[in-house]
């Protein structure tokens, strides 16, 4: 079996992008589509396909009444996670008109040199699902990929190009720290949105 065939048969978590506020409905549509594709022998009966939309119950204050109400909140707006093979992903992309596109991983290339699709490792997704399902407090998604201690550079403004290390104050404020020998660290508040990773 060649490498391409192995990749097609390997299961991965893909990220489908859908219209805002339709994530749960799209999951239902996907399940119905999979049944139809199985009935039409487009997807084999033994082919496994799993979908996931992370939701949690949270309290929100109604602006009109001031009352606190419990609602179901989607943690990852516009995203529908699908566990399947690459060949099944392709079939779903062709048949599911409610899927706008699949997220790409610009850091990964296919054999033909094109950008590959984003794949979330199974152990990460299983841990994420466990956190969402068993957390005693609300889960928050932080899209910032910069981690504490990372070497970063300011992107815009008067300090554009300045490099330092990311740190945080106890209250969670993002700080840029510059090492100054014999003095220690000079720190200043800096929005994480205005920082980029410095490749080592």
N, C-alpha and C positions, 0 to 999 in steps of 0.2 A: 504494500500500500504506500502510495507516495505521500509527501508532506502535505500537499494541498488537500488530499482526501482525509488525512488525519485531522486537519484543522476544521474541515466541514463537519466531521463527526464529533468534534469536541464541544461539550456544553459550556456555555459562558453566560454571565449576566450582562445583557445589552441594555442600553438606556434609550427608550423610545421617547421622542418629544411629541406632546399632544397639546391641544388648545387649552389655555388656562381654564380652571374650574370644571374640566371634563374628565379628570384623571380616573375617578371611580367608575364613571359611566363608560369610559374607554376600556377599562379592565373587563367590564361585563361584555362589551362588544367584542373584545379580543377572545374571550372564552367561547362566545357563540361562533365566531369566525373559525376558531380552531376545530370545533365540532363539525362545521360544514366542510372544512378542508379535509378532515379525516374521512367524512362520508364520501367525498369526491376523490379519495385516494391521492390527494395532492400532498398531504402529510400522512406518513405511515402511522398505523394504529399504535405501534410500540414506541413512537417518537414522543419523548417527554417535553412538555412545554408548561412552564410555570410563570405566572405574572404576579407582581406585587406593587401595591401602592401603600406607602407608610402613612398611617393616620393615627391621631391621638385625640382623646377627649380633653378639651380645655374650656376654661371659663372666660367669657367675654362680656363686657359691659355694653348693653344696648344704648346707643346715643339718645334715642327718643324717650326711653323710660328710666334709664339709669340702673335698670335691673341687671343682675349677673345671670347669664344663661350659659348652659353647657352645650358646646357645639363640637362637631367632629371636624378636625383641621387636617388638611393634607400637608405633610411635612416638606415635601419636595414638589412644589408647583410645576406643572407642565411635564413632569417625568413619570413614565410608566416603565418599571423594570421587568425585563423578560428573560427568563432562563431557558435557553434553547441552543440548538446547533447553528452554525453559520448558514447552512443551507436552508434551515427553517426560517431564520431571520430574514433571508432574502425573499422567501415566499411571502412572509408576512408584510414585508415592505412593499411588495407588488400588489397584495390583495387588500390590505387594511388602509382605506382612504382616510381614516381618522388619525393615523400616524403621520405626522408632518415629515419627520426624518429621524434617523438614529444619530446619537452623539458620536463624533469622531475623536480619535486620539491622534493629534498631530505629531506626537513624539514617536509614534509607531508606524512603520511602513509595511505594506504587503510585499509579496515577491515581485510584483510588477512596479513597485516604487510609489504606489498611491498611499494616501493616508488610510490607516486601518480604523476600524470601528472601536469605540471605547468599550472596554470589557472590565467589569468590576470583579476582583477575585472572590471566589465563593466564600472563603472564610471571612472576608470583610462584610459581605452581604449578610451572612448568617449572624455575625456579631451585631450588625446594625439592626436586623430584625428582632433579635433578642432584646436589645436596648429599648426599641420602640414598644415592644409588647409587654415588657416587664418593668419598665421604669416607673418609680413611684412619683417622680416629678416630671414636668414637661421637658421634652427633648427639643433642643434648639440646633438648627443646622447653621454652621458657620462656613460660608463659602470661601473664606480666606484660606489659602493653602500654605500661607507662611506660618512656620512654627517658631516657638520660642527658641532663641539661640541662633536662628538662621541669619546668615549674612545677607543684608538687603541694601537696596539703593533707592533713594528718593527719585521719583519719576518726573515730577513737574514742580514749578515754583522757583523761588529764589535759591533754594537749596538743592535743586535738581543735580543729580550725579553724586551727591554726598552718600558715602557708604558707612554702615555701622551694623550692629547686631540688634535683633528684635528682642524686646523684653516687655513685661507688663507690670503696672502698678497693682497693688492688692485690689483696687476697685475695678480692675479689668482694662484700664486705659492703656492703649498701645504706646510704647515708648521706643525711641531709637537711642541706642547706647553706643558711645564712641569711647574706645579705650585710650586713655591718656597716661602714658608711663609716669610713675611716681605720684600721680594724682588720683588715679582710679578711673571712673567712668563719668563722662558728661552725658546727661540724658535730656531728652526733650519729647514732648507729646507729638505724635505723628499718626495721621490716619493710615490704617492698614491698606486702604484703597490706593494710596499714593506711593506704595512700596512695591518693589519687584525683587525677586530672588537674584542674588549674584551667583553665577555658576562658578564653582571652584575650578 
